[in-house]
Amino acid sequence: MKNIIVLLFLLVGVIHPALAQNEASSELNGFIQAIKNVHYLAKLKVTKVEVTAQNDGLEKQVFFAEVLDTYKGESHKNINYEMLVEQGEDVVFNSTPVYVALCLDSAGNYYWPGTGSEFKPSTAIDVWLAENKEKLMCIVSVADWCK
């Protein structure tokens, strides 16, 4: 019985890091896809959100943020971007820094392209950015999420 318990602990010890690595790989792949499909990528600290009801049953949430680092697109000290959501949907933000992939419209306004364009800092993303920061500004974007 003691041997079975020891084997179970060893098995969990081997499987857990493999699952964590797979999750990190999946997260990093999503992050890289976002970079390729938008105009702008930065690490932000959201400071305020303003909500305005629209006539079409939607709300416009405007996020104001301090830019901590820009990885793709024009550098800014502060930025704001819009998100359209169903009326009554909760505004979700806190002051924890996040990576945000944004689109840029023809008037020069940034907007959130949808789910899969905000990422919590993680070791996998932070290391990848450190290794690729210089190359990011040169990535040609198809901006498919922005059409």
VOPA-611804 format. One record per residue: residue number from 1; residue in three letters; x, y, z of N, C-alpha, C in turn. Coordinates in steps of 0.02 Angstrom, whole numbers. Layout:
+-----+-----+--------+---------+--------+---------+----------+--------+--------+---------+--------+
|   k |   r | n.east | n.north |   n.up | ca.east | ca.north |  ca.up | c.east | c.north |   c.up |
+-----+-----+--------+---------+--------+---------+----------+--------+--------+---------+--------+
| NUM | ALA |      X |       Y |      Z |       X |        Y |      Z |      X |       Y |      Z |
...
+-----+-----+--------+---------+--------+---------+----------+--------+--------+---------+--------+
***
This chain:
+-----+-----+--------+---------+--------+---------+----------+--------+--------+---------+--------+
|   k |   r | n.east | n.north |   n.up | ca.east | ca.north |  ca.up | c.east | c.north |   c.up |
+-----+-----+--------+---------+--------+---------+----------+--------+--------+---------+--------+
|   1 | MET |     42 |     -60 |      0 |       0 |        0 |      0 |     44 |      63 |      0 |
|   2 | LYS |     97 |      61 |     39 |     142 |      119 |     44 |    173 |     132 |    -25 |
|   3 | ASN |    190 |      79 |    -61 |     220 |       87 |   -128 |    171 |     120 |   -177 |
|   4 | ILE |    108 |     103 |   -171 |      57 |      132 |   -215 |     50 |     206 |   -202 |
|   5 | ILE |     51 |     225 |   -139 |      45 |      296 |   -122 |    106 |     334 |   -147 |
|   6 | VAL |    164 |     306 |   -140 |     226 |      338 |   -164 |    222 |     346 |   -240 |
|   7 | LEU |    199 |     294 |   -275 |     193 |      297 |   -348 |    143 |     350 |   -369 |
|   8 | LEU |     88 |     357 |   -333 |      39 |      408 |   -349 |     68 |     478 |   -342 |
|   9 | PHE |    106 |     490 |   -288 |     138 |      555 |   -279 |    188 |     569 |   -334 |
|  10 | LEU |    226 |     518 |   -353 |     274 |      527 |   -408 |    239 |     543 |   -473 |
|  11 | LEU |    185 |     507 |   -487 |     147 |      518 |   -547 |    118 |     589 |   -550 |
|  12 | VAL |     90 |     612 |   -495 |      64 |      680 |   -491 |    120 |     730 |   -501 |
|  13 | GLY |    178 |     717 |   -472 |     236 |      761 |   -479 |    260 |     767 |   -550 |
|  14 | VAL |    252 |     714 |   -590 |     273 |      715 |   -659 |    219 |     746 |   -704 |
|  15 | ILE |    156 |     731 |   -691 |     102 |      755 |   -733 |     89 |     830 |   -723 |
|  16 | HIS |     90 |     854 |   -662 |      73 |      924 |   -648 |    117 |     973 |   -687 |
|  17 | PRO |    184 |     966 |   -687 |     224 |     1013 |   -726 |    210 |    1008 |   -801 |
|  18 | ALA |    196 |     948 |   -825 |     181 |      939 |   -896 |    116 |     975 |   -914 |
|  19 | LEU |     66 |     971 |   -872 |       3 |     1006 |   -884 |     12 |    1082 |   -881 |
|  20 | ALA |     51 |    1105 |   -833 |      65 |     1177 |   -827 |    102 |    1202 |   -889 |
|  21 | GLN |    150 |    1163 |   -913 |     187 |     1183 |   -973 |    141 |    1185 |  -1034 |
|  22 | ASN |     96 |    1138 |  -1040 |      48 |     1137 |  -1095 |      2 |    1198 |  -1092 |
|  23 | GLU |    -20 |    1216 |  -1033 |     -63 |     1275 |  -1024 |    -25 |    1338 |  -1043 |
|  24 | ALA |     39 |    1343 |  -1022 |      79 |     1402 |  -1038 |     91 |    1406 |  -1113 |
|  25 | SER |    102 |    1349 |  -1146 |     112 |     1347 |  -1217 |     49 |    1370 |  -1254 |
|  26 | SER |     -9 |    1348 |  -1232 |     -72 |     1367 |  -1262 |    -84 |    1442 |  -1253 |
|  27 | GLU |    -70 |    1468 |  -1194 |     -78 |     1539 |  -1181 |    -31 |    1581 |  -1225 |
|  28 | LEU |     31 |    1559 |  -1232 |      79 |     1594 |  -1273 |     59 |    1593 |  -1346 |
|  29 | ASN |     33 |    1537 |  -1370 |      10 |     1533 |  -1439 |    -47 |    1582 |  -1451 |
|  30 | GLY |    -94 |    1587 |  -1404 |    -148 |     1635 |  -1410 |   -123 |    1707 |  -1412 |
|  31 | PHE |    -73 |    1720 |  -1371 |     -42 |     1786 |  -1368 |    -10 |    1804 |  -1435 |
|  32 | ILE |     27 |    1757 |  -1463 |      60 |     1769 |  -1527 |      9 |    1779 |  -1583 |
|  33 | GLN |    -46 |    1741 |  -1582 |     -99 |     1751 |  -1631 |   -129 |    1821 |  -1625 |
|  34 | ALA |   -139 |    1844 |  -1564 |    -166 |     1912 |  -1554 |   -119 |    1964 |  -1584 |
|  35 | ILE |    -55 |    1956 |  -1574 |      -6 |     2004 |  -1601 |    -12 |    2009 |  -1676 |
|  36 | LYS |    -21 |    1953 |  -1709 |     -24 |     1951 |  -1782 |    -89 |    1980 |  -1809 |
|  37 | ASN |   -141 |    1984 |  -1768 |    -207 |     2002 |  -1793 |   -233 |    2070 |  -1770 |
|  38 | VAL |   -190 |    2110 |  -1739 |    -210 |     2177 |  -1717 |   -157 |    2228 |  -1735 |
|  39 | HIS |   -173 |    2291 |  -1722 |    -127 |     2346 |  -1738 |    -82 |    2365 |  -1680 |
|  40 | TYR |   -102 |    2351 |  -1619 |     -69 |     2379 |  -1560 |    -66 |    2328 |  -1504 |
|  41 | LEU |     -9 |    2325 |  -1470 |       0 |     2281 |  -1412 |     40 |    2318 |  -1359 |
|  42 | ALA |     13 |    2319 |  -1298 |      48 |     2354 |  -1243 |     30 |    2321 |  -1176 |
|  43 | LYS |     72 |    2334 |  -1128 |      57 |     2315 |  -1059 |     28 |    2377 |  -1027 |
|  44 | LEU |    -33 |    2371 |  -1000 |     -71 |     2427 |   -974 |    -91 |    2417 |   -901 |
|  45 | LYS |   -103 |    2473 |   -869 |    -133 |     2474 |   -803 |   -196 |    2517 |   -809 |
|  46 | VAL |   -254 |    2485 |   -810 |    -317 |     2522 |   -818 |   -329 |    2565 |   -756 |
|  47 | THR |   -346 |    2628 |   -767 |    -356 |     2675 |   -712 |   -429 |    2695 |   -702 |
|  48 | LYS |   -469 |    2691 |   -756 |    -538 |     2713 |   -752 |   -577 |    2684 |   -811 |
|  49 | VAL |   -643 |    2675 |   -799 |    -688 |     2653 |   -853 |   -750 |    2697 |   -851 |
|  50 | GLU |   -770 |    2722 |   -910 |    -832 |     2760 |   -917 |   -880 |    2719 |   -959 |
|  51 | VAL |   -943 |    2716 |   -937 |    -994 |     2676 |   -972 |  -1048 |    2722 |   -999 |
|  52 | THR |  -1066 |    2712 |  -1063 |   -1118 |     2751 |  -1095 |  -1167 |    2703 |  -1129 |
|  53 | ALA |  -1232 |    2710 |  -1115 |   -1282 |     2669 |  -1148 |  -1291 |    2693 |  -1220 |
|  54 | GLN |  -1298 |    2645 |  -1266 |   -1309 |     2660 |  -1337 |  -1383 |    2647 |  -1352 |
|  55 | ASN |  -1407 |    2671 |  -1408 |   -1477 |     2662 |  -1428 |  -1492 |    2591 |  -1454 |
|  56 | ASP |  -1441 |    2554 |  -1470 |   -1450 |     2489 |  -1501 |  -1447 |    2430 |  -1452 |
|  57 | GLY |  -1456 |    2444 |  -1388 |   -1454 |     2391 |  -1337 |  -1384 |    2374 |  -1314 |
|  58 | LEU |  -1336 |    2413 |  -1336 |   -1267 |     2401 |  -1316 |  -1243 |    2457 |  -1270 |
|  59 | GLU |  -1189 |    2444 |  -1235 |   -1154 |     2494 |  -1195 |  -1085 |    2504 |  -1224 |
|  60 | LYS |  -1062 |    2565 |  -1222 |    -993 |     2578 |  -1240 |   -954 |    2588 |  -1176 |
|  61 | GLN |   -905 |    2546 |  -1165 |    -862 |     2552 |  -1107 |   -795 |    2581 |  -1133 |
|  62 | VAL |   -775 |    2637 |  -1106 |    -712 |     2668 |  -1125 |   -663 |    2659 |  -1068 |
|  63 | PHE |   -609 |    2623 |  -1083 |    -558 |     2608 |  -1033 |   -501 |    2659 |  -1040 |
|  64 | PHE |   -481 |    2688 |   -985 |    -424 |     2734 |   -982 |   -368 |    2699 |   -946 |
|  65 | ALA |   -308 |    2703 |   -974 |    -253 |     2664 |   -945 |   -186 |    2700 |   -952 |
|  66 | GLU |   -143 |    2684 |   -905 |     -73 |     2704 |   -908 |    -37 |    2650 |   -948 |
|  67 | VAL |      3 |    2671 |   -997 |      41 |     2623 |  -1037 |    108 |    2610 |  -1002 |
|  68 | LEU |    119 |    2548 |   -983 |     181 |     2529 |   -949 |    236 |    2511 |   -998 |
|  69 | ASP |    216 |    2481 |  -1055 |     264 |     2464 |  -1107 |    226 |    2452 |  -1172 |
|  70 | THR |    253 |    2476 |  -1228 |     223 |     2465 |  -1293 |    265 |    2415 |  -1331 |
|  71 | TYR |    232 |    2366 |  -1362 |     267 |     2314 |  -1399 |    253 |    2317 |  -1474 |
|  72 | LYS |    196 |    2344 |  -1492 |     178 |     2349 |  -1562 |    134 |    2411 |  -1570 |
|  73 | GLY |    150 |    2453 |  -1619 |     111 |     2513 |  -1631 |    145 |    2574 |  -1601 |
|  74 | GLU |    110 |    2629 |  -1605 |     135 |     2693 |  -1580 |    140 |    2693 |  -1504 |
|  75 | SER |    194 |    2721 |  -1477 |     203 |     2726 |  -1405 |    161 |    2783 |  -1376 |
|  76 | HIS |    132 |    2770 |  -1319 |      92 |     2820 |  -1283 |    109 |    2816 |  -1209 |
|  77 | LYS |     98 |    2871 |  -1174 |     104 |     2871 |  -1101 |     39 |    2848 |  -1070 |
|  78 | ASN |    -17 |    2870 |  -1099 |     -84 |     2851 |  -1078 |   -124 |    2835 |  -1140 |
|  79 | ILE |   -175 |    2795 |  -1132 |    -216 |     2774 |  -1189 |   -288 |    2764 |  -1166 |
|  80 | ASN |   -334 |    2768 |  -1213 |    -402 |     2746 |  -1198 |   -425 |    2704 |  -1257 |
|  81 | TYR |   -468 |    2656 |  -1242 |    -495 |     2613 |  -1294 |   -567 |    2595 |  -1277 |
|  82 | GLU |   -605 |    2580 |  -1329 |    -677 |     2566 |  -1322 |   -691 |    2492 |  -1327 |
|  83 | MET |   -744 |    2473 |  -1292 |    -769 |     2405 |  -1295 |   -845 |    2410 |  -1297 |
|  84 | LEU |   -877 |    2377 |  -1346 |    -950 |     2375 |  -1349 |   -973 |    2309 |  -1318 |
|  85 | VAL |  -1020 |    2314 |  -1272 |   -1047 |     2254 |  -1238 |  -1122 |    2262 |  -1232 |
|  86 | GLU |  -1155 |    2207 |  -1214 |   -1227 |     2211 |  -1202 |  -1241 |    2254 |  -1142 |
|  87 | GLN |  -1297 |    2292 |  -1144 |   -1314 |     2335 |  -1087 |  -1321 |    2293 |  -1024 |
|  88 | GLY |  -1295 |    2319 |   -970 |   -1299 |     2286 |   -905 |  -1242 |    2239 |   -890 |
|  89 | GLU |  -1199 |    2227 |   -940 |   -1142 |     2183 |   -929 |  -1094 |    2218 |   -880 |
|  90 | ASP |  -1069 |    2179 |   -833 |   -1024 |     2207 |   -783 |   -960 |    2235 |   -814 |
|  91 | VAL |   -936 |    2290 |   -787 |    -871 |     2317 |   -805 |   -820 |    2279 |   -763 |
|  92 | VAL |   -774 |    2246 |   -798 |    -724 |     2206 |   -763 |   -655 |    2237 |   -774 |
|  93 | PHE |   -627 |    2262 |   -719 |    -558 |     2285 |   -722 |   -533 |    2295 |   -651 |
|  94 | ASN |   -468 |    2294 |   -645 |    -434 |     2314 |   -583 |   -368 |    2345 |   -603 |
|  95 | SER |   -329 |    2365 |   -556 |    -267 |     2401 |   -572 |   -208 |    2354 |   -586 |
|  96 | THR |   -220 |    2289 |   -589 |    -167 |     2242 |   -604 |   -148 |    2250 |   -678 |
|  97 | PRO |    -84 |    2258 |   -693 |     -63 |     2264 |   -764 |    -82 |    2203 |   -805 |
|  98 | VAL |   -101 |    2216 |   -868 |    -119 |     2164 |   -916 |    -90 |    2183 |   -984 |
|  99 | TYR |    -81 |    2132 |  -1025 |     -64 |     2143 |  -1095 |   -129 |    2148 |  -1134 |
| 100 | VAL |   -134 |    2199 |  -1176 |    -195 |     2209 |  -1215 |   -177 |    2218 |  -1288 |
| 101 | ALA |   -211 |    2179 |  -1331 |    -204 |     2184 |  -1403 |   -264 |    2223 |  -1429 |
| 102 | LEU |   -252 |    2278 |  -1464 |    -306 |     2323 |  -1485 |   -303 |    2336 |  -1560 |
| 103 | CYS |   -361 |    2356 |  -1586 |    -367 |     2378 |  -1655 |   -369 |    2454 |  -1657 |
| 104 | LEU |   -355 |    2481 |  -1715 |    -355 |     2553 |  -1725 |   -402 |    2568 |  -1784 |
| 105 | ASP |   -452 |    2611 |  -1772 |    -499 |     2627 |  -1826 |   -471 |    2684 |  -1869 |
| 106 | SER |   -507 |    2701 |  -1923 |    -483 |     2751 |  -1970 |   -479 |    2821 |  -1939 |
| 107 | ALA |   -514 |    2833 |  -1884 |    -512 |     2898 |  -1850 |   -456 |    2901 |  -1798 |
| 108 | GLY |   -419 |    2846 |  -1790 |    -364 |     2845 |  -1742 |   -384 |    2824 |  -1671 |
| 109 | ASN |   -444 |    2795 |  -1664 |    -467 |     2772 |  -1599 |   -452 |    2698 |  -1590 |
| 110 | TYR |   -430 |    2680 |  -1531 |    -417 |     2610 |  -1515 |   -481 |    2576 |  -1491 |
| 111 | TYR |   -488 |    2513 |  -1510 |    -545 |     2474 |  -1485 |   -525 |    2402 |  -1474 |
| 112 | TRP |   -561 |    2371 |  -1428 |    -550 |     2302 |  -1408 |   -583 |    2256 |  -1459 |
| 113 | PRO |   -544 |    2211 |  -1491 |    -573 |     2169 |  -1543 |   -613 |    2109 |  -1518 |
| 114 | GLY |   -611 |    2094 |  -1454 |    -651 |     2039 |  -1428 |   -612 |    1991 |  -1384 |
| 115 | THR |   -645 |    1938 |  -1365 |    -615 |     1888 |  -1321 |   -550 |    1862 |  -1350 |
| 116 | GLY |   -501 |    1852 |  -1307 |    -437 |     1827 |  -1329 |   -388 |    1883 |  -1345 |
| 117 | SER |   -403 |    1944 |  -1323 |    -357 |     1999 |  -1336 |   -332 |    2033 |  -1273 |
| 118 | GLU |   -344 |    2002 |  -1216 |    -316 |     2027 |  -1153 |   -283 |    1968 |  -1118 |
| 119 | PHE |   -222 |    1979 |  -1093 |    -182 |     1925 |  -1064 |   -151 |    1948 |   -998 |
| 120 | LYS |   -157 |    1905 |   -948 |    -123 |     1918 |   -884 |    -48 |    1904 |   -895 |
| 121 | PRO |     -6 |    1944 |   -863 |      66 |     1929 |   -867 |     79 |    1859 |   -841 |
| 122 | SER |    123 |    1824 |   -875 |     143 |     1757 |   -855 |    216 |    1748 |   -872 |
| 123 | THR |    247 |    1699 |   -843 |     318 |     1687 |   -857 |    328 |    1674 |   -931 |
| 124 | ALA |    285 |    1633 |   -962 |     293 |     1616 |  -1032 |    289 |    1678 |  -1077 |
| 125 | ILE |    240 |    1720 |  -1065 |     232 |     1781 |  -1105 |    289 |    1830 |  -1091 |
| 126 | ASP |    306 |    1840 |  -1028 |     359 |     1887 |  -1010 |    426 |    1868 |  -1042 |
| 127 | VAL |    443 |    1803 |  -1039 |     506 |     1780 |  -1068 |    504 |    1788 |  -1144 |
| 128 | TRP |    448 |    1770 |  -1175 |     443 |     1776 |  -1248 |    450 |    1849 |  -1269 |
| 129 | LEU |    418 |    1894 |  -1233 |     423 |     1966 |  -1250 |    494 |    1991 |  -1241 |
| 130 | ALA |    527 |    1970 |  -1189 |     597 |     1992 |  -1177 |    641 |    1969 |  -1234 |
| 131 | GLU |    629 |    1910 |  -1260 |     670 |     1882 |  -1314 |    651 |    1910 |  -1383 |
| 132 | ASN |    591 |    1937 |  -1390 |     567 |     1957 |  -1456 |    545 |    2030 |  -1462 |
| 133 | LYS |    557 |    2070 |  -1412 |     532 |     2139 |  -1412 |    554 |    2179 |  -1473 |
| 134 | GLU |    616 |    2173 |  -1493 |     641 |     2211 |  -1550 |    607 |    2190 |  -1615 |
| 135 | LYS |    591 |    2126 |  -1621 |     559 |     2099 |  -1682 |    486 |    2119 |  -1687 |
| 136 | LEU |    453 |    2131 |  -1631 |     381 |     2144 |  -1630 |    361 |    2205 |  -1671 |
| 137 | MET |    399 |    2257 |  -1669 |     382 |     2318 |  -1706 |    385 |    2305 |  -1781 |
| 138 | CYS |    421 |    2253 |  -1802 |     429 |     2238 |  -1873 |    378 |    2187 |  -1898 |
| 139 | ILE |    339 |    2157 |  -1854 |     291 |     2107 |  -1875 |    238 |    2139 |  -1918 |
| 140 | VAL |    229 |    2112 |  -1977 |     177 |     2137 |  -2022 |    111 |    2106 |  -2000 |
| 141 | SER |     64 |    2148 |  -1986 |       0 |     2125 |  -1960 |    -52 |    2122 |  -2015 |
| 142 | VAL |    -90 |    2069 |  -2016 |    -147 |     2065 |  -2062 |   -208 |    2097 |  -2030 |
| 143 | ALA |   -205 |    2109 |  -1965 |    -258 |     2142 |  -1927 |   -327 |    2113 |  -1942 |
| 144 | ASP |   -330 |    2048 |  -1950 |    -394 |     2015 |  -1965 |   -447 |    2026 |  -1912 |
| 145 | TRP |   -427 |    2035 |  -1850 |    -476 |     2045 |  -1797 |   -505 |    2115 |  -1798 |
| 146 | CYS |   -479 |    2158 |  -1840 |    -498 |     2228 |  -1840 |   -543 |    2248 |  -1897 |
| 147 | LYS |   -567 |    2200 |  -1934 |    -609 |     2215 |  -1992 |   -682 |    2213 |  -1975 |
+-----+-----+--------+---------+--------+---------+----------+--------+--------+---------+--------+
***
